[in-house]
Amino acid sequence: MKQAEVYVGKSLAGVLTEDDMGYGFKYDSEYLKSDKAEAVSLTMPLREKPYRDKVLFPFFDGLIPEGWLLDIAEQSWKISDRDRFSLLLACCKDCIGNVSIQCIMHDA
């Protein structure tokens, strides 16, 4: 399973996952309690129930670069354009806007 932390500004908003069943996103419970909490996207309003889908959520997919910048990312990191989660992890640590994605490292 691949996991990534999703930040809004400097606040941990939730965790995005990819597994054999597809994709999931769950807002962090402490983030939801904050009076400064805001949704990562209009299509993913704040809620406790996790979001699930068989494809990467359009908001997150939209953060991945396109065109020649995507070509550079694919060639530099040897990532297939079909591996959207890996492209998201590689390209969206410091992307435009107030949402950023950071890989969660696991001990081997």
C-alpha positions in Angstrom: 0.0 0.0 0.0 1.2 3.5 -0.9 0.4 6.4 1.5 0.9 10.1 1.4 0.2 12.9 3.8 -1.9 15.7 2.4 -1.2 19.2 3.8 -3.3 22.3 3.5 -0.8 25.1 4.1 1.4 23.7 6.9 -1.4 21.7 8.5 -1.7 17.9 8.0 -5.2 17.6 6.5 -5.3 13.9 5.9 -3.9 10.7 4.3 -4.2 9.6 0.7 -3.7 5.9 0.0 -3.5 3.5 -2.9 -4.1 -0.2 -2.5 -5.4 -3.2 -4.5 -9.0 -1.8 -4.2 -8.2 1.7 -5.5 -7.7 5.0 -3.7 -8.7 6.4 -0.4 -8.6 9.8 1.3 -9.3 10.4 5.0 -9.2 13.7 6.7 -7.1 13.7 9.9 -9.4 13.8 13.0 -7.4 16.6 14.7 -7.6 18.6 11.5 -11.4 18.2 11.4 -11.6 19.6 15.0 -9.6 22.7 14.1 -11.5 25.9 13.5 -9.1 26.6 10.6 -9.9 23.4 8.8 -10.7 23.8 5.2 -11.5 21.2 2.5 -8.7 20.2 0.2 -11.2 20.6 -2.7 -14.8 21.6 -3.3 -15.4 18.1 -4.5 -14.1 16.6 -1.2 -15.8 18.5 1.6 -14.8 18.1 5.2 -16.2 14.9 6.7 -15.1 12.0 9.0 -16.1 9.2 6.5 -13.2 8.3 4.2 -13.5 8.9 0.5 -13.0 5.8 -1.7 -12.7 5.4 -5.5 -11.2 3.0 -8.1 -9.4 5.9 -9.8 -7.3 8.7 -8.3 -9.6 11.5 -7.2 -9.8 14.2 -9.9 -8.5 16.9 -7.6 -5.3 15.1 -6.8 -4.9 13.9 -10.4 -5.2 17.5 -11.5 -2.1 18.4 -9.4 0.1 16.3 -11.6 1.9 18.3 -14.3 1.0 17.9 -18.0 2.8 18.2 -21.3 6.5 18.6 -21.5 6.8 18.9 -17.7 5.1 15.5 -17.3 7.5 14.1 -19.9 10.5 15.3 -17.9 9.1 13.8 -14.7 8.4 10.5 -16.3 11.9 10.3 -17.9 13.8 11.6 -14.8 12.1 9.3 -12.3 11.3 6.5 -14.7 7.6 6.6 -13.7 4.9 5.4 -16.1 2.2 7.9 -17.0 -0.2 5.3 -15.8 1.2 5.3 -12.2 -0.6 8.4 -11.2 0.0 8.0 -7.4 3.8 7.8 -7.9 3.7 10.8 -10.2 1.7 12.7 -7.5 4.4 11.7 -4.9 7.3 12.7 -7.1 5.9 16.0 -8.5 3.6 17.5 -5.8 5.6 18.0 -2.7 5.8 21.7 -3.6 3.0 22.4 -6.1 1.1 25.5 -6.9 -1.6 26.4 -4.4 -2.0 25.6 -0.7 -2.1 21.8 -1.0 1.0 19.7 -0.9 1.7 15.9 -0.9 4.4 14.1 1.1 5.3 10.5 0.9 4.9 8.5 4.1 8.0 6.4 4.6 7.7 3.0 6.2 10.4 1.0 8.0 11.5 -2.1 6.1 
